[in-house]
Amino acid sequence: MKEAAGEANMTVITIILIGIIAAIAIPLVQNAMSSSAKQGCCTNLGYQWNGGKCYSINSDGTRGAEVGVDQYWNESEKTCAHDISN
């Protein structure tokens, strides 16, 4: 009986630890995926992604002005702002 109680305690501790790890990891993964999606939208439209921001590219190939997030990202739908397939 003593072994069964110890095993049940370990199960509870394991479940709690899994919950804590999931609570920390899920927001980190979602943030990384959102950032990757924004980067893809930015570069697919011909801009340059640098330091978490999107920039235009000057005619000489240098980095230009920062592009507003609404020009490449639709925040409400979490998709690219422009359909580049057309």
PyRosetta script that sets phi, psi and omega in degrees:
from pyrosetta import init, pose_from_sequence

init()
pose = pose_from_sequence("MKEAAGEANMTVITIILIGIIAAIAIPLVQNAMSSSAKQGCCTNLGYQWNGGKCYSINSDGTRGAEVGVDQYWNESEKTCAHDISN")
pose.set_psi(1, -37.7)
pose.set_omega(1, -178.9)
pose.set_phi(2, -63.7)
pose.set_psi(2, -38.5)
pose.set_omega(2, 178.9)
pose.set_phi(3, -65.6)
pose.set_psi(3, -39.1)
pose.set_omega(3, -179.9)
pose.set_phi(4, -65.1)
pose.set_psi(4, -39.4)
pose.set_omega(4, 178.9)
pose.set_phi(5, -66.1)
pose.set_psi(5, -40.8)
pose.set_omega(5, 177.9)
pose.set_phi(6, -64.5)
pose.set_psi(6, -39.6)
pose.set_omega(6, 178.4)
pose.set_phi(7, -66.7)
pose.set_psi(7, -40.0)
pose.set_omega(7, 178.0)
pose.set_phi(8, -63.8)
pose.set_psi(8, -39.9)
pose.set_omega(8, 177.8)
pose.set_phi(9, -63.3)
pose.set_psi(9, -41.8)
pose.set_omega(9, 178.3)
pose.set_phi(10, -64.3)
pose.set_psi(10, -37.2)
pose.set_omega(10, 178.3)
pose.set_phi(11, -63.7)
pose.set_psi(11, -44.4)
pose.set_omega(11, 179.0)
pose.set_phi(12, -62.8)
pose.set_psi(12, -44.7)
pose.set_omega(12, 179.3)
pose.set_phi(13, -62.0)
pose.set_psi(13, -42.3)
pose.set_omega(13, 178.9)
pose.set_phi(14, -61.9)
pose.set_psi(14, -44.9)
pose.set_omega(14, 179.9)
pose.set_phi(15, -63.0)
pose.set_psi(15, -42.1)
pose.set_omega(15, 178.7)
pose.set_phi(16, -64.0)
pose.set_psi(16, -43.6)
pose.set_omega(16, 179.1)
pose.set_phi(17, -63.9)
pose.set_psi(17, -40.3)
pose.set_omega(17, 177.4)
pose.set_phi(18, -61.9)
pose.set_psi(18, -41.7)
pose.set_omega(18, 178.2)
pose.set_phi(19, -62.6)
pose.set_psi(19, -42.2)
pose.set_omega(19, 179.3)
pose.set_phi(20, -65.0)
pose.set_psi(20, -45.4)
pose.set_omega(20, 179.5)
pose.set_phi(21, -62.8)
pose.set_psi(21, -42.7)
pose.set_omega(21, 178.8)
pose.set_phi(22, -63.7)
pose.set_psi(22, -39.3)
pose.set_omega(22, -179.8)
pose.set_phi(23, -64.3)
pose.set_psi(23, -29.4)
pose.set_omega(23, 178.8)
pose.set_phi(24, -85.9)
pose.set_psi(24, -42.1)
pose.set_omega(24, -172.8)
pose.set_phi(25, -75.2)
pose.set_psi(25, -37.7)
pose.set_omega(25, -174.8)
pose.set_phi(26, -59.6)
pose.set_psi(26, -49.0)
pose.set_omega(26, 178.0)
pose.set_phi(27, -62.4)
pose.set_psi(27, -35.2)
pose.set_omega(27, 178.5)
pose.set_phi(28, -64.2)
pose.set_psi(28, -43.7)
pose.set_omega(28, 180.0)
pose.set_phi(29, -67.1)
pose.set_psi(29, -42.7)
pose.set_omega(29, 179.1)
pose.set_phi(30, -62.1)
pose.set_psi(30, -41.2)
pose.set_omega(30, 178.6)
pose.set_phi(31, -63.7)
pose.set_psi(31, -42.8)
pose.set_omega(31, 179.7)
pose.set_phi(32, -65.0)
pose.set_psi(32, -40.3)
pose.set_omega(32, -180.0)
pose.set_phi(33, -67.6)
pose.set_psi(33, -39.9)
pose.set_omega(33, 178.5)
pose.set_phi(34, -64.3)
pose.set_psi(34, -42.7)
pose.set_omega(34, 178.9)
pose.set_phi(35, -63.9)
pose.set_psi(35, -40.1)
pose.set_omega(35, 178.2)
pose.set_phi(36, -65.4)
pose.set_psi(36, -39.7)
pose.set_omega(36, 178.7)
pose.set_phi(37, -64.8)
pose.set_psi(37, -43.6)
pose.set_omega(37, 178.1)
pose.set_phi(38, -62.2)
pose.set_psi(38, -41.6)
pose.set_omega(38, 179.3)
pose.set_phi(39, -61.8)
pose.set_psi(39, -43.2)
pose.set_omega(39, 178.7)
pose.set_phi(40, -62.3)
pose.set_psi(40, -43.2)
pose.set_omega(40, 178.5)
pose.set_phi(41, -62.7)
pose.set_psi(41, -42.8)
pose.set_omega(41, -179.9)
pose.set_phi(42, -61.2)
pose.set_psi(42, -52.4)
pose.set_omega(42, -176.1)
pose.set_phi(43, -71.0)
pose.set_psi(43, -31.9)
pose.set_omega(43, 178.3)
pose.set_phi(44, -67.2)
pose.set_psi(44, -24.2)
pose.set_omega(44, 177.5)
pose.set_phi(45, -88.6)
pose.set_psi(45, 4.1)
pose.set_omega(45, 176.0)
pose.set_phi(46, 92.4)
pose.set_psi(46, 10.6)
pose.set_omega(46, 177.7)
pose.set_phi(47, -93.9)
pose.set_psi(47, -179.5)
pose.set_omega(47, -179.9)
pose.set_phi(48, -119.1)
pose.set_psi(48, 131.8)
pose.set_omega(48, 178.9)
pose.set_phi(49, -97.7)
pose.set_psi(49, 126.9)
pose.set_omega(49, -180.0)
pose.set_phi(50, -151.1)
pose.set_psi(50, 123.4)
pose.set_omega(50, 175.7)
pose.set_phi(51, 62.9)
pose.set_psi(51, 32.4)
pose.set_omega(51, 178.6)
pose.set_phi(52, 81.1)
pose.set_psi(52, 11.8)
pose.set_omega(52, 179.1)
pose.set_phi(53, -132.3)
pose.set_psi(53, 157.3)
pose.set_omega(53, -178.3)
pose.set_phi(54, -104.7)
pose.set_psi(54, 133.7)
pose.set_omega(54, -178.0)
pose.set_phi(55, -128.6)
pose.set_psi(55, 148.7)
pose.set_omega(55, 172.7)
pose.set_phi(56, -74.7)
pose.set_psi(56, 166.4)
pose.set_omega(56, 178.5)
pose.set_phi(57, -117.1)
pose.set_psi(57, 126.3)
pose.set_omega(57, 179.4)
pose.set_phi(58, -70.1)
pose.set_psi(58, 164.5)
pose.set_omega(58, -178.6)
pose.set_phi(59, -61.2)
pose.set_psi(59, -25.8)
pose.set_omega(59, 178.6)
pose.set_phi(60, -89.4)
pose.set_psi(60, 5.9)
pose.set_omega(60, 176.2)
pose.set_phi(61, 90.7)
pose.set_psi(61, -2.0)
pose.set_omega(61, 178.8)
pose.set_phi(62, -84.4)
pose.set_psi(62, 162.9)
pose.set_omega(62, -179.9)
pose.set_phi(63, -70.3)
pose.set_psi(63, 132.7)
pose.set_omega(63, -179.7)
pose.set_phi(64, -100.9)
pose.set_psi(64, -146.8)
pose.set_omega(64, -176.8)
pose.set_phi(65, -74.9)
pose.set_psi(65, 155.5)
pose.set_omega(65, 177.3)
pose.set_phi(66, -68.2)
pose.set_psi(66, 137.5)
pose.set_omega(66, 179.6)
pose.set_phi(67, -93.8)
pose.set_psi(67, 134.4)
pose.set_omega(67, 178.2)
pose.set_phi(68, -62.7)
pose.set_psi(68, 140.0)
pose.set_omega(68, -176.1)
pose.set_phi(69, -59.0)
pose.set_psi(69, -30.8)
pose.set_omega(69, -179.5)
pose.set_phi(70, -70.6)
pose.set_psi(70, -12.2)
pose.set_omega(70, 178.3)
pose.set_phi(71, -81.0)
pose.set_psi(71, -20.5)
pose.set_omega(71, -179.5)
pose.set_phi(72, -128.5)
pose.set_psi(72, -10.7)
pose.set_omega(72, -174.6)
pose.set_phi(73, -133.5)
pose.set_psi(73, 130.9)
pose.set_omega(73, 175.7)
pose.set_phi(74, -99.2)
pose.set_psi(74, 101.2)
pose.set_omega(74, -173.4)
pose.set_phi(75, -64.6)
pose.set_psi(75, -36.7)
pose.set_omega(75, -176.7)
pose.set_phi(76, -69.1)
pose.set_psi(76, -34.1)
pose.set_omega(76, -179.5)
pose.set_phi(77, -101.4)
pose.set_psi(77, -6.9)
pose.set_omega(77, -178.0)
pose.set_phi(78, 55.3)
pose.set_psi(78, 46.0)
pose.set_omega(78, 179.2)
pose.set_phi(79, -137.2)
pose.set_psi(79, 173.5)
pose.set_omega(79, 175.3)
pose.set_phi(80, -64.0)
pose.set_psi(80, 142.8)
pose.set_omega(80, -177.3)
pose.set_phi(81, -70.8)
pose.set_psi(81, -30.6)
pose.set_omega(81, -178.0)
pose.set_phi(82, -120.3)
pose.set_psi(82, 138.3)
pose.set_omega(82, 175.5)
pose.set_phi(83, -81.6)
pose.set_psi(83, 110.2)
pose.set_omega(83, -176.1)
pose.set_phi(84, -87.8)
pose.set_psi(84, -0.6)
pose.set_omega(84, -177.7)
pose.set_phi(85, -79.1)
pose.set_psi(85, -15.2)
pose.set_omega(85, -177.9)
pose.set_phi(86, -92.2)
pose.dump_pdb("model.pdb")
